[in-house]
């Protein structure tokens, strides 16, 4: 089978959904499974619903109606017959959402998040499957939660590979399947999510379990670029990237490929293609058993909204193993992602990502044991295959607070 993954930008409105049809007709869709994300910025919109519900805000009903109207507008622009059964299915899904919000007793934000945000993927796949069937491309819609099973780590669930493989391997390769990215289910059937941008990972899970021919991620760019064009004026298309190099780039925060996506593909030598859904003649980027990087060029990875924390012992003793073990335990307890560390005799510096908004709680605990200073809202630049010209380019973007070099890789924290 082939696995296609379409992200939110590729299904953001009626025109882009019709463009998906062009992609399928151009590439062929026999023996294919399609993974689809929420439409456009709908994950953000559902996050607003979660926040309004959690904070008991008066905006809850408005936010829900806004999301409903967005999807109804797309349906009206897609279908000629305005009395489509998909409208009933849409209202059924919103009824399920309202039902959960009415009966939920949990105060766990992460649990609530996963039960609500996943409706973005359910809506997008229902609408697109219905549209394809209407125009004669027969699809089989499947609920990914029946196949991908996980633990209960809401918002960042770990896949139960053994159970997931058994579930996925029953699929008939003769069908054209459509399913949701990003989602799974725990042992009790409760929705879990695989982390933001987890739809790429979903595609890799299916590919691995099915022994797929390939995975193609369709995006609004020509492929994997050596830098984000929003922050760097001159970018280069990377024609080929090895699995190892792509994993390194993902580890440092390259947003084009989800960090968990690559290992399941490498284990079965399944190539990953990153291509433009606008420019179908362009072959994009191939990730696989290929030379490390073609062309060889510096690659720039930017992570914004970082926190630089410097920690010293209260008695100015050395920062050694027992101190570091204690600090990392506290960081783990508050789910703070560590993106860079630097250690000296008396101090320990760490660049953090606070995606669960736990930094204040972390700070209140650690200041009882250590001297702590921090700088918020800094930028972490990572340069792979760095040369002096590339380093100079980044250093012109602000004040360097910390710089660290290893073989071929330079990281700079900038303010």
Steps between C-alpha positions, in 0.01 A plus 500: 500500500587865468434739788407861424479761771326834445551769762270782603630743236414251224133469610434850634207581268292365212760590236785318673278195557428498125875520450534179702295336224751627242783351703326162524420491128857599413670255734248216494314380805485125465615320818523828690432615853453874555567667834339843540547773760245749629412767244705818493544645847223290656727342761560851633126567490424185698769599750301819557194285574704300752625816669154658511351183650782451750486863614118509499508785250194654338678460166439123492179505294642762264815296443301183428271681257799652323649156440163357389443787255851458357431138409147570374640766266749252356220245447284759326789593269589137424166333434250600233213333685447707816313218676799274540504220761836638613313788667324248724833335582648841582217575744539153649867569575421837654230330705761255630731789584226686688409179680856453623522860621170458685581177687877526548608487865876501448707807587805365311569758230701259285221240506238761407729629225526161333126429517419835334779585256472171311165606355697711249635185335168316521321787323761545227516131411121460500457796265780401261399133490141600422614740226725242333219244503264756346734563204560130440825435692377229734655513846471307823500727806657343807532628856869503584415448868393145415852429373765705682503410870699699755562555868322774698765771458247751369634752247818295450392138496734205449392242241434141604671356195407138559126565517515765227673264254235232551224753437651660190603179328136399448453783248435393140753662270247509216304785663562872490493587869464840664585544865600760755846612594614592851253276688501169683306339784592358839393159633163644608430652158566858608654722235870575530725718284855436382628855547456808282577433133456129577323422170838429338560245774160343431600451137825336608319267741269374224791471256707296744217265593393448137852475356407788269676586176545865602365793699435836333437813705325761286580858600475857374878515447715327236653261753736523795685831489826574679326779697156637577431762229305708753826577681771456234493682167702248300407133524612187320289195415655182638456231235615211717543447873613183674288356779771586754530859383121546496476355853770744616316792340171392655666459840622858486152622406463504122123533458465344154534143633361386836777360725330164559421444133834383372604202712204274408577570133874442532442168677328367185693710246183681386581821310335825602420761236421862585329663203303807399128450440514807273794395282445134412787496247747571778625180665577682826719343766579133549587375848647151506817298457668774300806723549479711816403823325464603138594773438743537789413834659455649847153433643336744740245394762322757716304440819328809640343558844780331689610563860869516592548392862826521696528302824767505772523332839399712801839439663692552174616139501578323175213400273565127485308177450265513797401862425440429133300185575279698737447782247413263215252318722319828571507595130348162414229532764385830347523375139746771398674412174875551510644623169854592608717453808832652600687417818795663677655444842257734678202539272259304284318669212206352317278618215140392563175473312191539721223360280292390801526837682672347802801732526368708790428187703847366416656829606317510832640158590856533380573840660479336842808294415701708252578853385310550176498772235315483171429688178165441330406516133841431356569333164705185454678472165660172399729492196573158355806475269599838631764724348615844607278680249194321638598580860554868414157512336327383818707715736379811316143422607544612861706465816667165563424380854656156464692320227588134478687311230540132428629331186308654212225648718486843664221615733440860601250643746406847385308791647 
